[in-house]
Amino acid sequence: MTTLIFCSDTIMQNPAYEAHRCLLIQNVGGKKLLQKFHYCSVPGDSKEKVHNKTWASLMPTPRSSGQEQRTTNNTGTPKFGNKRLPQAIIVGVKKGGTRAVLEFIRVHPDVRAVGTEPHFFDRNYDRGLEWYSLLSTFLSCYK
Ligand SMILES: Nc1ncnc2c1ncn2[C@@H]1O[C@H](COP(=O)(O)OS(=O)(=O)O)[C@@H](OP(=O)(O)O)[C@H]1O
């Protein structure tokens, strides 16, 4: 059984959401099962290591750290998104209206989103997190 712990920043900044931002996905017999939310494990924990990379090493750095490879326009808004893991992922069943949700969210000038659905978890998982993080300018809320 392979276990993947996914940790992501939430768009909602309410602290009430922060405790539930880790999503455990278990791969059981080839089927990936979406589990209940779990808390993040300690950085360096073996469960966090996926494809020789840790989630911590690939997660977005805080804006204030100055480590982002941002290209900004005059307003300070990123002109081009960073190549990194997403800060938000839209999950939904086919015909569930996920595209509509994305189109609504990406109207915000500080949001960058993939053009096409990456299908990382169901089709491209074997390519690893590095591929995922370099894929495109992911849905990212900068403010
Ligand atoms: N607000 C609202 N109300 C009702 N229906 C809506 C809404 N937003 C999107 N849609 C319909 O959702 C369908 C697209 O779903 P997805 O974005 O998940 O697309 S897809 O399954 O990946 O192709 C697609 O359905 P079809 O037109 O039958 O293809 C959309 O018309």
The ligand as an ORCA input file, in Angstrom:
! r2SCAN-3c Opt
* xyz 0 1
  N     -23.807     26.604    -12.821
  C     -24.075     25.513    -13.536
  N     -25.263     24.922    -13.461
  C     -25.538     23.796    -14.147
  N     -24.646     23.182    -14.969
  C     -23.444     23.747    -15.070
  C     -23.071     24.920    -14.369
  N     -21.793     25.205    -14.674
  C     -21.385     24.272    -15.540
  N     -22.378     23.404    -15.792
  C     -22.318     22.246    -16.682
  O     -21.298     21.361    -16.208
  C     -20.830     20.614    -17.325
  C     -19.318     20.691    -17.371
  O     -18.768     20.036    -16.251
  P     -17.182     20.008    -16.043
  O     -16.664     21.391    -15.993
  O     -16.903     19.133    -14.876
  O     -16.670     19.394    -17.406
  S     -16.056     18.008    -17.746
  O     -16.830     16.939    -17.147
  O     -14.674     17.991    -17.324
  O     -16.154     17.948    -19.214
  C     -21.449     21.208    -18.565
  O     -22.540     20.398    -18.920
  P     -22.876     20.048    -20.435
  O     -23.226     21.357    -21.087
  O     -24.054     19.101    -20.365
  O     -21.663     19.426    -21.029
  C     -21.896     22.571    -18.080
  O     -22.954     23.073    -18.848
*
